[in-house]
Amino acid sequence: MIHRLIAPLVAATLALPALAQDMPETQFNVVGSIGTLSMYTDKELPFWTTEIPETSGGKITVQVKPFTELGFKGGEIFRLVSNGTLQMATTVLAYNSGEVPMNEATDLVGLVGSVAQLHEVADAFRPTYADFLEKQHNIKLLGYGTYQAQVIYCRDEFTFIADLKGRKVRASGASQQAFVDFLGGSPMSIAFAEVQPALASGVVDCAITGALSGYKAKWYESAKFISPMPVTFGLAAHLANLDWWNGLDASVQTLLEEKLKGLEDGVFELAATETETGIACNTTGPCPAGEPAGMTLVPLTPEDEALRAEALKAVILPAFAERCGAECTTTWNDTVGTFLNVKIE
């Protein structure tokens, strides 16, 4: 029985080097995610610069740079892949959810409670989403990634999430912005690299990002209070321009698709541990990433959880349906909604 299970895996692994023997030499560019964060430094960068060249026997060479080093703000990446300006890129899907609501279908505020559950939901939605991207946006979906739980950082003291009323809050994506609106705050769209100076100068009072991402970007220098409540999770995707992808040799496509599955699993495994690490690093430790920042942890309360659940039902799902339209809402109900036993009325 064990032999029957392992044999196909061994055969698939052995097939890749054989495949590489007849593979044409192929060079392309990849735009990666945020360059200072571990999804890029620990996973994407070695994947493109070491794993892919080695697995292909040197036939595939890739030049990869994070979007934060290329002068991009993030929201334009999806469009640039769609129109063929970029061949391949990794981007947080919420960055473009205002223009393409379907991009936020599996990572709405309050929809899932963990990185593992997010992966399950995104996987269930994958065939439908891949078909949507190809037909509507000329994009090939090659895999997912994610950051840790997106949590709330604030300059000034707060006790409950409801205390964000009246505050200016950096929110990434339409769902987060709708949530801040529901709380009575003022949502602001600010590129990740610009958030720290915005916090320092008081342009924003609070900001939402990954628990470890904010620590590595030194948000704690200005924000002194942090809530561990997951707002969203920062689902990302590995995307390729469909016309460019279709022009690749079949052997190159096969290798990339197979290896990107492994990259996806590795990124989700990393993210699953980084929420706790990020909270610890921002507060009192222990912190494997550096010195504990000493921020004040604002404990999650039943009132906070009830407010988030109320927001999902009263605002987040209805606003998503309005942005997405009737056909999109039906698709969501039949896929994500059915998987989670949640329905948009």
N, C-alpha and C positions, 0 to 999 in steps of 0.2 A: 504493500500500500504506500509506504513512504517513498519507495523507488518510483512509483507511478506519479506521485506528486512532484518529486524533485526533477525527474528526467526532463519535462518540458522546460523548466527554468534553466537547467544546464544547457539544453539545446539552444535556447534563445540567447544565452550569454555567449556561447561559442559562435553563434551565427554572426555577431557583430564584428569580430575581427575578420571573419571571412568576407563579410560584406564590404569592409573597408579596403580589401585588396583591389577591387574593381571600381572603387569610388573615384569620381573625378575630383581634382583639386578645386576646393571651393573656399572663397573668402567672403566674409560679410561683416557688417557692423551691428552691434547691439547696444541699445540705450538701456542702462540698468536703473535700478531704483535708487533711493537716497544713499549717497556714497559713504556717509559716516556711520551707517547702521548695519547691524549684523546680517540682515537678509542679503545685503550686497557683499559686504566684506568677507563673511564666513561661507556664503553659499554661492551667490551668482558669480562673483569674480573668479574663484578657483574652478567653478564649473566651466566657464567659457575659456579661460586661459590655460587650464591644465587638463581637465577631464575630457573635454571634447577633442582637443588636438591629439591627446594620447589614445583615446578610444578609436579615433579615425585613422590612426597610424600616420598622423601628420597631414592627412588629406584636407581636413577642415581647419582653417585658421580664422579666428574671430578677434576683432578689435572691439572691446567693450569699455564704455565709460558711463558713470552714473549721470542721470539727468541733472543733478545738482552741480556737476562740474561743466556742463555744456550750456549753461545759461537759460535752461528751461525752468518754468515755474511748476510744471506738473500737469496742469489741466489740458495743455495742448498736445500731450503725447498721444492720446487715443486718436485724435484727428489726424496727426501727422503719419501714424501707421496706416490709417484708413486711406489717405490720399496717396500713399506711396513715398512720401518724403523720407520716412524712416522704414528700414527693412524689418526690424524686429525690436521690441522694447518690452520692458516690464513696468507696469504702472499700477498705482492704486486706483481701482475702478471708481471709487466715490469721487475722485478728482473731476470726472467728466459726467457725473450723474445728473447734473442740471440739464445738460444737453441730451443725454441718453439715459433716461430713468431706469431702463432695464439693467444697467450696470450695477445698480444698487440693490437688486432684487433679493439677494441672499444675505445682505449685511445692513439691514435696516436697524435703527435704534430699538433695542429691546427684543429683537427677534430671536437671537440665539444667546446662550449663556456661557459658551466656552469655545476655545479654538477647535477642539475635537468636533463639537457639534457643527461649527461653521464648515469644517471640511466635509462632513457628511451631507449637509444641505447643498453646498456648492457642487459636490460630486453628483448628487441626485439631479441637479439642475443642468449639469454639463451638456448633455446632448441638445437640449432645447436652446441653451444659450449659445453654443457653438454654431448651431444652424442659424440663429438670429444674427450673429456677427458676420457670418459669411454672406447671407442674403441681403442684409441691410447696410453693412458697413465695410464690405470687402476686406474682412479681417479673419485670419485663421487663429483660433484659440488653441494654444499649445500647452497650457497648464495654468495652475493657480499658485499663489503664494499668499502669505499674510503676515501682518505684524501682530504684536501682542494686543491685549485688551486696550482699547482707546479710553483713557481716563481723563479726569478733569484736574487741571492745575490752576490755582488762583493766587494772585498777589496778596489778597486780604483774607482775613479769617471768614470761614463759613462753617455752619454746623450741619445743615441739611442741603440737599440739592436744590430745594425750593429757594434757598438764599441767593441763587444766581439771578433772581429777578432784579431787573434794573442794571445788570452788569453787561459790559461788552465782552463777548466770548468768541474767540476764534473757533470756527467750526468748519470741518472739511466735508463737503458733500451736502446734498439737499436734505438727507434724513437728519443729520446732526443739526443743520440749520433750523429745520422744523421743530426739533426737540428744544433747542434754545428758545425759539419763539414761544413754544408752549409754556416754558418756565417763566416767561416774561422778560427774558434777556434780549440783547441785541446781537444777533449772529453776524460775524465778520469773516469774510473769505481772505485769508492771508497765506501766502506760500510758506511752507515749512521753514525754509531757511531764514525767513523774515520775522518769525514769531518771537524769538528771544529779544531782539531789539524793540519789538512792539510791546512786549511785556515790560521791558526795562523803562520805556518812555511813557507807559500808561496809555498807549494807543488802544490796548486791550487790557481788561481786568483779569480775564481767565482764558484758558486755551485747552483744547482737547487734542491729545495724541497718544501714542503708545506709551505704556508704563516705562519701558526701558529707552524708547526713542527719545522721550523728553529729557531723561537723565543724561544721555549721551550728547544731547544738544545743549546741555547746561541750562535748561529752563529754570532750574532751582536757584539760579543766581538772582532771579527776580520774583518767581512764584514761590511762596512759602507754605502753601497748603495744598494737599492733594487728596482726592477721593479715589478709592479703589474700585468704584462702581463701573463695570464695563458699559460703555456707551455704544460703541460698535467695535469692530476688530481690524479694520483696515485691510479688507480683502484686495489682493492684487492679482494680476494675470500676466502671463507671458503671451504676447501677441505678435503676429507677423502679418505683413501686408499680403493679402491672398494672391494677388497677381505675381508678386515676387516669389512667394512660397511655391506656387504652381510651376514656376520656372526652374526650381531646383531638381536635381536628379533624384529619382525615387530612392536610391540608396542613402542619400543625404537626409531626405525626409524621414526615412525609417529610423535611422540612427538618432536623429534629433528628437523625434517623438518618444522613442524608447527611453532615452537618457533624461529627457525633461520630466518624465514620470517620477524618476528617482529624485530629481531636484525638488519637485513639488513636495514629496513626502518629507524630505529633509528640512525644508523651510517650515512646514507645519509642526514638525517635531521640535524645532528650535523655538518657534513662537509659543508653544505650549508651556515651556519653562520660563519664558522671559517676562511674563506678567508678574509673577512672584518676585523674580530677580529685580525687576524695575521698581516695584514698590519698596523692596528692601533697600535698594541703592538710593532711592530718593529720600528715604527716611533715616532709620537708624542702623541699617545693615543686618546681616553681613552682605558685603557687596563685592562680588568677584570682578566687577568692571572698574573698580576704583574706590575712592573714599566715600562713605555714606554722606549724603547731602544735608541731612538734618531737617528736612521738611516735616511739617506737622501732618500726620495722617488723620484724616477726617473719617471716622468709622462709618461704614455703610449701615443704614438703619432700615427697619421695616417700612418706614414712611418713604424713604428713597426708592425702595423696590416697588412699592405700590404706585408711586408717581411715575416711574418708568413704564410700568405695565399699563397704567391709565393713558400715558402718552402714546404708546403703541396703538392702542385701540381707538382712541379719540382723535389722534392727529396724524401719527406716522403712516399708518396704513391708508387712511383716506387721502392724505396728501400724495402718497406714492401713486395711488390709483388715479388721482386727478392728473398728475404729471404724465403718467404712463398711457392713459387712455383705456377704452373699454376692451379692446382686443388683448392688450398687454395684461390687463387685470385678470381676464379669463385665463390667459396662459399661466400667470402667477398662481392663481387658485388651483389650477390643475397640476401644478408641479411643486413649487415650494410650499404653497398652502396645504396641499394634500399631504406632503411629506411631514409637515409639522402639525397637521391637524388644526390649522388656522385658516380662516376665510375672510376675505375682504367682501363685505356686504355691498 
